[in-house]
């Protein structure tokens, strides 16, 4: 689904990883579906080149988008973007336990 840039990708991803989608929506309740799809591709650990191929853009466009999302969501530049998405669940779950 992701590789073919299918419109059903986000729906199926949301069903398969509901905790991740909830964690992202806690960060930004008004997140655009295109941003959520981009985070989903990163969560699935696709490379910049793979994301570019799947979404029919250049690798540079993907990198620019990552940088804009880093700024919007305060993701440090020294942290791997894909790793941050996967660790978001751990951070959100530990936060939920503490509060």
C-alpha positions, 0 to 999 in steps of 0.5 A: 500500500505505502509503496504504491501511494495508495489512498487506503494506506493511512486508513490501514496504517491507522487500524494497524498502529492506532497507538501511534496515530493517537500519540501523533494526534496528542502532539497536534490534534489538527494534524493534516492527513498528509503529515500523518502519512509522512510520519507513518512512512517514517515510523515504518522506517522507509528511507528518504529515497524510498519515501521519495519514490513512493510519493513521486517527489525528489529525495530533496523534497522529502528532506525539506519536508522532514526539516519543516516537520522537525521545526514544527514538532520540535524534533532535534536535528541530531535525532534520527527522524525515523527513530524519533517516530518509533520512540514517540510511543515509548515517550507517550506511554511513559508520560501516561504512566507518570501522570 
